[in-house]
Amino acid sequence: MSGSLEEHSPDKIKNCPHPRETQDLYGHEHAETAFLTAICANKLHHAWLLEGPKGVGKASLAYRVARRLLGTEPDPNNGILGAKETDPLVRQIAVASFPDLMTITNGWNEKTKKWSHEINVDQVRKISHLFANRAAGNGWRVCIIDCADDLNHNAANALLKTLEEPPKQGLLLLVCHKPGRLLATLRSRCRRLQLRAPGVETAKRVAIDCGATEKNAHAAAVLAKGSPGRAAEIANANGLELWAEIEGFFDQFPRLNQAKSYELAHRLAAKGAVQARALFLDLLQIRLEKEIHDRAVANQTNSISPWLQALEANQSLANDIGRINLDPAMTIVQLVTNIQQAFTASERQLAGV
């Protein structure tokens, strides 16, 4: 993938370096220590499942592990698994040109000229070629799958075959936001490592480093629940503006401004709005979860059922936008309508109607 194309990737956060380009990692010393201990004891498991919310640093950890294992010169000033920034191998990894490191992601599809919403079997089959080849460096070969949630059925089964016959001096690092989506047989063959969000203050600092104002960085960090990468994305990809529009719908319920919902839907369905659309879908789910939490705290449990149904229905629709090519604009309109209907139904339940 060309550098100019990668700049427009839906996963690219404006003003922020790619995880392979940065040495920064916050609040995951326990995870780094787990890897370093296994490496030093020569007991490194062949596959690791790095679990946690989106944006907490799972991919950054994966690249730090890869750098250390592939032979970069250590630098404790950059953390437990830190590497010398002047090391030529560090620079090679930063520009994705080191032959012993492969990254599998749902990237650009040259045939369809679109960003893929899944990782297919042909991509996974490339892993066996990596592990079959002689290492160019110190003997290790590393493959990072970012993220494993996007493996389609055939790809997951192909990966399972690789895990069943682990290669010598081959390491698989699976970045995973929602491990429940993976085959149980895949999860069982990996050493699982849970990463948690380091907190609002850390997330705020990262968002500021990526160009956000202090006010916006704080608001984004709170919305991101302390996830640094998520906070940077919200602050730098108009996430706060999208949140304000979502709050506007909630403030007007049970009325629904159809014109406004259609305008928003068509804006987010535009060809260049892939990242904004994905962010909107995530923020809409966050707002739904907040509504359910607030009603539970207010002891309005008898009104929660319609909101839970909307949460489940909307998550299914959001997943299907990419998976079965639903019309994005009409899907977004339906998502907002589902919430409006949930509001109406819950109010009726509260009124005993």
Beta strands, then each sheet from edge to edge (+ up, - down):
strand 1: 47-51
strand 2: 101-104
strand 3: 108-109
strand 4: 114-115
strand 5: 141-146
strand 6: 170-176
strand 7: 191-194
sheet 1: 2+ 5+ 6+ 1+ 7+
sheet 2: 3+ 4-
end
